[in-house]
Every structure is written in structure tokens, then in C-alpha cells.
Amino acid sequence: MVIFLSRWLIQDYDRPDDPEVRRKYGVLCGSVGIGLNLLLFLAKFFAGTISGSIAITVNDYAAFRTAWESCVSAYASLTDNKGMWFEIAYPSGSNLDSFYFPGEPLPLGFGGADVDSVLENNANIAPTGDYLFAAASTTSA
């Protein structure tokens, strides 16, 4: 795909030794990567919306894994029919409030990675009730 696009978008595409052509190749490859990641995000978003699943993709590093496992343990220790609420806060300046829902944090599985990339994992939350919109919380995480 990059070869096709380079022939269409880069003048003198057959001279990769030229610094200006190399810069254009870099911009093209970066733009293609961003565009494909955006398409992947949209596909995952619509798949999650259709299936009713909420997943957060994160870099799988020890600090996150420990924090998430603590969240799963805290949920397991809840008694008296108490639940755990999650907040998805919209960026500041967005005219939208926060989105809250009760849910069960699910244990992490084994993450996946491509060659020369960061190990990633999905942190899944199974909704256990109705969601609501309210003012953003005043505490920071």
C-alpha cells in the first residue's frame, strides 16, 4: 500500500537517497500508520458497542497489572450487595459530563504484541447495571 501511495503522492519516489524524498516517505508512513490505527479504533469501538462490551487497551506493564489486579481483588471482597462504579470522564472543555456505570472488573489475560512493539492487554469491565451521565467527579485518579 505504501508503494502505491508513494507513487501517487511523492514526486521522485524512485530516489530514496534524496533527503527530501526520505522525509516525504517518513511523513507518508506515519500518516498511513495513524490512519490505520484510527480505522482499527473505530472497528473496535463499533464492535464493542454492538456486543455491549467495554474494553480498555493498555500497555501491559507491571504497575498497571498490579493496579488492575488490586481492582479485581477489591471487587471480589465486596459484601452486602455493594457494587463497584466506574467513571469515564470526557476531556475538559467538551460540554459533556462523565459517564458512570456499575461493573465487574475481569482478570487480565495474557497480552499480545507484534514484533518490535509494546506488549498490550485489554482490561475488560462487564457492566452489571444501568449507566448514567452526571457531573464529572471532583477527585483525580
Contact map, one row per residue, 1 for C-alpha under 8 A:
111110000000000000000000000000000000000000000000000000000000000000000000000000000000000000000000000000000000000000000000000000000000000000000
111111000000000000000000000110010000000000000000000000000000000000000000000000000000000000000000000000000000000000000000000000000000000000000
111111100000000000000000000000000000000000000000000000000000000000000000000000000000000000000000000000000000000000000000000000000000000000000
111111110000000000000000000000000000000000000000000000000000000000000000000000000000000000000000000000000000000000000000000000000000000000000
111111111100000000000000000000000000000000000000000000000000000000000000000000000000000000000000000000000000000000000000000000000000000000000
011111111100100000000000100100000000000000000000000000000000000000000000000000000000000000000000000000000000000000000000000000000000000000000
001111111110100000000000000000000000000000000000000000000000000000000000000000000000000000000000000000000000000000000000000000000000000000000
000111111110000000000000000000000000000000000000000000000000000000000000000000000000000000000000000000000000000000000000000000000000000000000
000011111110000000000000000000000000000000000000000000000000000000000000000000000000000000000000000000000000000000000000000000000000000000000
000011111111100000001001100000000000000000000000000000000000000000000000000000000000000000000000000000000000000000000000000000000000000000000
000000111111100000001000000000000000000000000000000000000000000000000000000000000000000000000000000000000000000000000000000000000000000000000
000000000111111000001000000000000000000000000000000000000000000000000000000000000000000000000000000000000000000000000000000000000000000000000
000001100111111100001000000000000000000000000000000000000000000000000000000000000000000000000000000000000000000000000000000000000000000000000
000000000001111100000000000000000000000000000000000000000000000000000000000000000000000000000000000000000000000000000000000000000000000000000
000000000001111111001000000000000000000000000000000000000000000000000000000000000000000000000000000000000000000000000000000000000000000000000
000000000000111111101100000000000000000000000000000000000000000000000000000000000000000000000000000000000000000000000000000000000000000000000
000000000000001111101100000000000000000000000000000000000000000000000000000000000000000000000000000000000000000000000000000000000000000000000
000000000000001111111100000000000000000000000000000000000000000000000000000000000000000000000000000000000000000000000000000000000000000000000
000000000000000111111110000000000000000000000000000000000000000000000000000000000000000000000000000000000000000000000000000000000000000000000
000000000000000001111111000000000000000000000000000000000000000000000000000000000000000000000000000000000000000000000000000000000000000000000
000000000111101111111111100000000000000000000000000000000000000000000000000000000000000000000000000000000000000000000000000000000000000000000
000000000000000111111111110000000000000000000000000000000000000000000000000000000000000000000000000000000000000000000000000000000000000000000
000000000000000000111111111000000000000000000000000000000000000000000000000000000000000000000000000000000000000000000000000000000000000000000
000000000100000000011111111100000000000000000000000000000000000000000000000000000000000000000000000000000000000000000000000000000000000000000
000001000100000000001111111110000000000000000000000000000000000000000000000000000000000000000000000000000000000000000000000000000000000000000
000000000000000000000111111111000000000000000000000000000000000000000000000000000000000000000000000000000000000000000000000000000000000000000
000000000000000000000011111111100000000000000000000000000000000000000000000000000000000000000000000000000000000000000000000000000000000000000
010001000000000000000001111111110000000000000000000000000000000000000000000000000000000000000000000000000000000000000000000000000000000000000
010000000000000000000000111111111000000000000000000000000000000000000000000000000000000000000000000000000000000000000000000000000000000000000
000000000000000000000000011111111100000000000000000000000000000000000000000000000000000000000000000000000000000000000000000000000000000000000
000000000000000000000000001111111110000000000000000000000000000000000000000000000000000000000000000000000000000000000000000000000000000000000
010000000000000000000000000111111111000000000000000000000000000000000000000000000000000000000000000000000000000000000000000000000000000000000
000000000000000000000000000011111111100000000000000000000000000000000000000000000000000000000000000000000000000000000000000000000000000000000
000000000000000000000000000001111111110000000000000000000000000000000000000000000000000000000000000000000000000000000000000000000000000000000
000000000000000000000000000000111111111000000000000000000000000000000000000000000000000000000000000000000000000000000000000000000000000000000
000000000000000000000000000000011111111100000000000000000000000000000000000000000000000000000000000000000000000000000000000000000000000000000
000000000000000000000000000000001111111110000000000000000000000000000000000000000000000000000000000000000000000000000000000000000000000000000
000000000000000000000000000000000111111111000000000000000000000000000000000000000000000000000000000000000000000000000000000000000000000000000
000000000000000000000000000000000011111111100000000000000000000000000000000000000000000000000000000000000000000000000000000000000000000000000
000000000000000000000000000000000001111111110000000000000000000000000000000000000000000000000000000000000000000000000000000000000000000000000
000000000000000000000000000000000000111111111000000000000000000000000000000000000000000000000000000000000000000000000000000000000000000000000
000000000000000000000000000000000000011111111100000000000000000000000000000000000000000000000000000000000000000000000000000000000000000000000
000000000000000000000000000000000000001111111110000000000000000000000000000000000000000000000000000000000000000000000000000000000000000000000
000000000000000000000000000000000000000111111111000000000000000000000000000000000000000000000000000000000000000000000000000000000000000000000
000000000000000000000000000000000000000011111111100000000000000000000000000000000000000000000000000000000000000000000000000000000000000000000
000000000000000000000000000000000000000001111111110000000000000000000000000000000000000000000000000000000000000000000000000000000000000000000
000000000000000000000000000000000000000000111111111000000000000000000000000000000000000000000000000000000000000000000000000000000000000000000
000000000000000000000000000000000000000000011111111111100000000000000000000000000000000000000000000000000000000000000000000000000000000000000
000000000000000000000000000000000000000000001111111111000000000000000000000000000000000000000000000000000000000000000000000000000000000000000
000000000000000000000000000000000000000000000111111110000000000000000000000000000000000000000000000000000000000000000000000000000000000000000
000000000000000000000000000000000000000000000011111110000000000000000000000000000000000000000000000000000000000000000000000000000000000000000
000000000000000000000000000000000000000000000001111111000000000000000000000000000000000000000000000000000000000000000000000000000000000000000
000000000000000000000000000000000000000000000001111111100000000000000000000000000000000000000000000000000000000000000000000111100000000000000
000000000000000000000000000000000000000000000001100111110000000000000000000000000000000000000000000000000000000000000000000111100000000000000
000000000000000000000000000000000000000000000001000011111000000000000000000000000000000000000000000000000000000000000000011110000000000000000
000000000000000000000000000000000000000000000000000001111100000000000000000000000000000000000000000000000000000000000000011100000000000000000
000000000000000000000000000000000000000000000000000000111110000000000000000000000000000000000000000000000000000000000001111000000000000000000
000000000000000000000000000000000000000000000000000000011111000000000000000000000000000000000000000000000000000000000001111000000000000000000
000000000000000000000000000000000000000000000000000000001111100000000000000000000000000000000000000000000000000000000111100000000000000000000
000000000000000000000000000000000000000000000000000000000111110110000000000000000000000000000000000000000000001000000111100000000000000000000
000000000000000000000000000000000000000000000000000000000011111110000000000000000000000000000000000000000000000000000010000000000000000000000
000000000000000000000000000000000000000000000000000000000001111111000000000000000000000000000000000000000000000000000000000000000000000000000
000000000000000000000000000000000000000000000000000000000000111111100000000000000000000000000000000000000000000000000000000000000000000000000
000000000000000000000000000000000000000000000000000000000001111111110000000000000000000000000000000000000000000000000000000000000000000000000
000000000000000000000000000000000000000000000000000000000001111111111000000000000000000000000000000000000001000000000000000000000000000000000
000000000000000000000000000000000000000000000000000000000000011111111100000000000000000000000000000000000000000000000000000000000000000000000
000000000000000000000000000000000000000000000000000000000000001111111110000000000000000000000000000000000000000000000000000000000000000000000
000000000000000000000000000000000000000000000000000000000000000111111111000000000000000000000000000000000011000000000000001000000000000000000
000000000000000000000000000000000000000000000000000000000000000011111111100000000000000000000000000000000011000000000000000000000000000000000
000000000000000000000000000000000000000000000000000000000000000001111111110000000000000000000000000000000000000000000000000000000000000000000
000000000000000000000000000000000000000000000000000000000000000000111111111000000000000000000000000000001000000000000000000000000000000000000
000000000000000000000000000000000000000000000000000000000000000000011111111100000000000000000000000000011110000000000000000000000000000000000
000000000000000000000000000000000000000000000000000000000000000000001111111110000000000000000000000000000000000000000000000000000000000000000
000000000000000000000000000000000000000000000000000000000000000000000111111111000000000000000000000000000000000000000000000000000000000000000
000000000000000000000000000000000000000000000000000000000000000000000011111111000011000000000000000000011000000000000000000000000000000000000
000000000000000000000000000000000000000000000000000000000000000000000001111111000000000000000000000000000000000000000000000000000000000000000
000000000000000000000000000000000000000000000000000000000000000000000000111111100000000000000000000000000000000000000000000000000000000000000
000000000000000000000000000000000000000000000000000000000000000000000000011111111110000000000000000000000000000000000000000000000000000000000
000000000000000000000000000000000000000000000000000000000000000000000000000011111100000000000000000000000000000000000000000000000000000000000
000000000000000000000000000000000000000000000000000000000000000000000000000001111100000000000000000000000000000000000000000000000000000000000
000000000000000000000000000000000000000000000000000000000000000000000000000001111110000000000000000000000000000000000000000000000000000000000
000000000000000000000000000000000000000000000000000000000000000000000000000001111111000000000000000000000000000000000000000000000000000000000
000000000000000000000000000000000000000000000000000000000000000000000000001001001111100000000000000001100000000000000000000000000000000000000
000000000000000000000000000000000000000000000000000000000000000000000000001000000111110000000000000001110000000000000000000000000000000000000
000000000000000000000000000000000000000000000000000000000000000000000000000000000011111000000000000111100000000000000000000000000000000000000
000000000000000000000000000000000000000000000000000000000000000000000000000000000001111100000000000111100000000000000000000000000000000000000
000000000000000000000000000000000000000000000000000000000000000000000000000000000000111110000000011110000000000000000000000000000000000000000
000000000000000000000000000000000000000000000000000000000000000000000000000000000000011111000000011100000000000000000000000000000000000000000
000000000000000000000000000000000000000000000000000000000000000000000000000000000000001111100000111000000000000000000000000000000000000100000
000000000000000000000000000000000000000000000000000000000000000000000000000000000000000111110101111000000000000000000000000000000000000000000
000000000000000000000000000000000000000000000000000000000000000000000000000000000000000011111100000000000000000000000000000000000000000000000
000000000000000000000000000000000000000000000000000000000000000000000000000000000000000001111110000000000000000000000000000000000000000000000
000000000000000000000000000000000000000000000000000000000000000000000000000000000000000000111110000000000000000000000000000000000000000000000
000000000000000000000000000000000000000000000000000000000000000000000000000000000000000001111111000000000000000000000000000000000000000000000
000000000000000000000000000000000000000000000000000000000000000000000000000000000000000000011111100000000000000000000000000000000000000000000
000000000000000000000000000000000000000000000000000000000000000000000000000000000000000001000111110000000000000000000000000000000000000000000
000000000000000000000000000000000000000000000000000000000000000000000000000000000000000011000011111000000000000000000000000000000000111100000
000000000000000000000000000000000000000000000000000000000000000000000000000000000000001111000001111100000000000000000000000000000000111110000
000000000000000000000000000000000000000000000000000000000000000000000000000000000000001111000000111110000000000000000000000000000011110000000
000000000000000000000000000000000000000000000000000000000000000000000000000000000000111100000000011111000000000000000000000000000011110000000
000000000000000000000000000000000000000000000000000000000000000000000000000000000000111000000000001111100000000000000000000000111111000000000
000000000000000000000000000000000000000000000000000000000000000000000000000000000011110000000000000111110000000000000000000000111110000000000
000000000000000000000000000000000000000000000000000000000000000000000000000000000011110000000000000011111000000000000000000011111000000000000
000000000000000000000000000000000000000000000000000000000000000000000001001000000001000000000000000001111100000000000000000011110000000000000
000000000000000000000000000000000000000000000000000000000000000000000011001000000000000000000000000000111110000000000000001111000000000000000
000000000000000000000000000000000000000000000000000000000000000000000001000000000000000000000000000000011111000000000000001111000000000000000
000000000000000000000000000000000000000000000000000000000000000000011001000000000000000000000000000000001111100000000000001100000000000000000
000000000000000000000000000000000000000000000000000000000000000010011000000000000000000000000000000000000111110000000000111100000000000000000
000000000000000000000000000000000000000000000000000000000000000000000000000000000000000000000000000000000011111000000000110000000000000000000
000000000000000000000000000000000000000000000000000000000000000000000000000000000000000000000000000000000001111100000000100000000000000000000
000000000000000000000000000000000000000000000000000000000001000000000000000000000000000000000000000000000000111110000011110000000000000000000
000000000000000000000000000000000000000000000000000000000000000000000000000000000000000000000000000000000000011111000011100000000000000000000
000000000000000000000000000000000000000000000000000000000000000000000000000000000000000000000000000000000000001111101111000000000000000000000
000000000000000000000000000000000000000000000000000000000000000000000000000000000000000000000000000000000000000111111110000000000000000000000
000000000000000000000000000000000000000000000000000000000000000000000000000000000000000000000000000000000000000011111000000000000000000000000
000000000000000000000000000000000000000000000000000000000000000000000000000000000000000000000000000000000000000001111100000000000000000000000
000000000000000000000000000000000000000000000000000000000000000000000000000000000000000000000000000000000000000011111110000000000000000000000
000000000000000000000000000000000000000000000000000000000011000000000000000000000000000000000000000000000000000011011111000000000000000000000
000000000000000000000000000000000000000000000000000000000011100000000000000000000000000000000000000000000000001111001111100000000000000000000
000000000000000000000000000000000000000000000000000000001111000000000000000000000000000000000000000000000000001110000111110000000000000000000
000000000000000000000000000000000000000000000000000000001111000000000000000000000000000000000000000000000001111100000011111000000000000000000
000000000000000000000000000000000000000000000000000000111100000000000000000000000000000000000000000000000001101000000001111100000000000000000
000000000000000000000000000000000000000000000000000000111100000000010000000000000000000000000000000000001111000000000000111110000000000000000
000000000000000000000000000000000000000000000000000011110000000000000000000000000000000000000000000000001111000000000000011111000000000000000
000000000000000000000000000000000000000000000000000011100000000000000000000000000000000000000000000000111100000000000000001111100000000000000
000000000000000000000000000000000000000000000000000011000000000000000000000000000000000000000000000000111100000000000000000111110000000000000
000000000000000000000000000000000000000000000000000011000000000000000000000000000000000000000000000011110000000000000000000011111100000000000
000000000000000000000000000000000000000000000000000000000000000000000000000000000000000000000000000011110000000000000000000001111100000000000
000000000000000000000000000000000000000000000000000000000000000000000000000000000000000000000000000011100000000000000000000000111110000000000
000000000000000000000000000000000000000000000000000000000000000000000000000000000000000000000000000011000000000000000000000000111111000000000
000000000000000000000000000000000000000000000000000000000000000000000000000000000000000000000000001111000000000000000000000000001111100000000
000000000000000000000000000000000000000000000000000000000000000000000000000000000000000000000000001110000000000000000000000000000111110000000
000000000000000000000000000000000000000000000000000000000000000000000000000000000000000000000000111100000000000000000000000000000011111000000
000000000000000000000000000000000000000000000000000000000000000000000000000000000000000000000000111100000000000000000000000000000001111100000
000000000000000000000000000000000000000000000000000000000000000000000000000000000000000000000000110000000000000000000000000000000000111110000
000000000000000000000000000000000000000000000000000000000000000000000000000000000000000010000000110000000000000000000000000000000000011111000
000000000000000000000000000000000000000000000000000000000000000000000000000000000000000000000000010000000000000000000000000000000000001111110
000000000000000000000000000000000000000000000000000000000000000000000000000000000000000000000000000000000000000000000000000000000000000111110
000000000000000000000000000000000000000000000000000000000000000000000000000000000000000000000000000000000000000000000000000000000000000011111
000000000000000000000000000000000000000000000000000000000000000000000000000000000000000000000000000000000000000000000000000000000000000011111
000000000000000000000000000000000000000000000000000000000000000000000000000000000000000000000000000000000000000000000000000000000000000000111
